[in-house]
Amino acid sequence: MCGIVAIYNPGGRVPLETLDRATAILHHRGPDGRRHWIAPHGRVGLGHVRLSIIDLAGGDQPIANEDGRRHIIVNGEFYDFERIQRELTQAGHRLRTGSDSEIALHLYEDLGPHSLHQLRGEYAFVLWDEAQQRLFAARDRFGIKPLFFAQYDGALYLASEVKALFAAGVPARWNREGIFNAAVLGGQQTDTLYEGVSQVPPGHYLIAGPSGIQLHRYWDFDYAPLNGSPDGRSDASWAEEFRDRLEAAVRLRLRADVPVGCYLSGGIDSCAVLGLAARHAAGPIRAFTLAFDRPEYDEEAIAREMAARAGAEFCPIPIRQADLSGDFADATWHAEALALNAHGVAKFALSRAVRDAGYKVVLTGEGSDEILAGYPHFRRDMLLYDSDGQDPAVVQELLRQLEQGNAVSRGLLLPDGDAVSLDGLRRVLGFAPSWMEAAAARMHKIRELWSGDFRAEFSEQEPFHALLGSLDVRGQLAGRAPVNQALYLWAKTLLPNYILTVLGDRMEMAHSIEGRVPFLDHEVVELLRAMPVEQKIRGMTEKYVLREAARPVLTDTVYRRQKHPFLSPPATLNPQDRLHDLVQDALRGSALQRVPYFDQARVVGLLDRLPSLQPGEQVAADQILMVLLSACVLGERFAIAA
């Protein structure tokens, strides 16, 4: 993984000092090297910071093709690249490096945008095509790697992180609608918190040239319609094929010229990855696990048992709320996003420990819940909307058990209390996914804290109207199983904008760690999208096909355990701790004035009421306080103007 910056100024020249300043601020993404290239005519500049993983000695970027008319910068990894290198060489290409990044350059030479279908991995890249006088940029299918862009003062800027755009001179201003979208539903496809700053959506590419900027989609989920004929395959057959594809994805992600470790929790996702990786690793894998100081959030014992089962070297990383307080501001600066929980800060600390242990690459279980319906709200959808033929009394009892068994998800993943109207959403989809109901309830709570003008603008706005308008509802949602519709909508919002950011790329790359996500291998996902939804949720058992596929490498504890979301203990439950003090100090003080969309008197009123709230209400309130605290940090760190 690396950091990339590109500037395209069709009417002027790219200043070297601007390109260098923007590239330098991404040093954490690539501490092993920093290089630039500016075209002879001066209209295009590319910058790259490198984290050396493949071809340690010879993989510097930007990389040019044979005649020097095309240059590329890449952030990410392409898997199975050695096979493609051989094919390119047989086709007459002369490769300058042994790195995986170069294959994208030569595939583009041969296939143009269609080359993206040949790439397997997590990536964002920018390529300047001198022959066609255009800039070509692309982002992987799921948004694992970030890619932001902005137009300012006649130039187009692209970068791995927003802070690089600010360093290049793009003004730092809040985007009012972006604040609304991020606080309520986790963000939009192209929208960001920052005015004038957009992102290339997952599965899209961007073309910029004399005629302007265009965005094109090259991949989508394409879930199978409900009216398709059943194939009659057995559970064992589905499990076997799924295991084969996931194991291949894991094996490919073990390829590196540096040691590869593994993030390990007590969940089935990371345990399955570790178990499958252990089959192919040359020696014991080092497994890194966070150990929290509240038992209901701590999974160390389960992870330790799994590490022993896989023959891994177990490395617990103790973390307390005092640690979260000390890291909160730095983690938020790296995330550039609003937080719903301090779990991202915990991942920030975990990545630092991994770096200090001498590692650059880890396998993670991220993405599994998003493709296998692992969260409790997907099980709720299955019970409510895919329950034909079930006894209604049984369904109600299962719903009650689901609520009781997922107290830590209250208000975050499961609906809690009053909510704003979702009538428009129901008219479009025919139902309201449970995670969207939870977001509507969060909006009901948080809008009471908005300033008067902000409340007047957004209070009556249905939160998902703009999102549905940006999606291919007829082509991707209509006629699909409700659970698959809910998965699709989650994958367009919270997966790239929160899960893969606050819990993924930014927290890993903050400490120069490359996270690899086998579950978001597109060949794995393309198998899952064709499966009957009952392979994902069977009764009250989530991720059914994964459990059966990975059972040979799992402990019995993990195999039988229900999904527990990765969360850190809420600050509201620890009033004597430093994280709680940080919340109180920031929201009662001048920091909140940097975010003029909240009424400080109302916020202070919530803080005053915290001691009188029931524990469940405190947990639900914690996510709102984390949103406010992270907004304060961003406002201060980036000196953001309203």
ABEGO torsion letter per residue (X at the ends): XBBBBBBBBAABBBBAAAAAAAAAAAAAABAAEBBBBBBAAGABBBBBBBBBABGAAAABOBBBBAAGABBBBBBEBBBGAAAAAAAAAAAGBBBABABAAAAAAAAAAAAEAAAAAABBEBBBBBBBBAAAGBBBBBBBAAGABBBBBBBBGGBBBBBABAAAAAAAGBBBBBBAAAAAAAAAAGEBAABBABBGBBBBBBGBBBBBBAAEBBBBBABBAGBBBAABBBAGBBAAAAAAAAAAAAAAAAAAAABBABBBBBBBBABAAAAAAAAAAAAABABBBBBBBBBBABAAABAAAAAAAAAAAAGBBBBBBBBBAAAAAAAAAAAAAAAGBBBABAAAAAAAAAAAAAAAAGBABBBBABGAAAAAGABAAAAAAAAAAAABGBBAAAAAAAAAAAAAAAAAABGAABBBEBBBBAAAAAAAAGBBBAAAAAAAAAAAAAAAABBAAAAAAAAABBAAAAAAAABBAAAAABGBBAAAAAAAAAAABAAAAAAAAAABAAAAAAAGBBBBBAAABAAAAAAAAABBAAAABBEABBGAAAAAAAAAABBAAAAABBBBBBBBBBAAABAABAAAAAAAAAAABAAAAABAABBAAAAAAAAAAAAABBAAAAAAAAAAAAAAAAAAAAAAAAGBBX
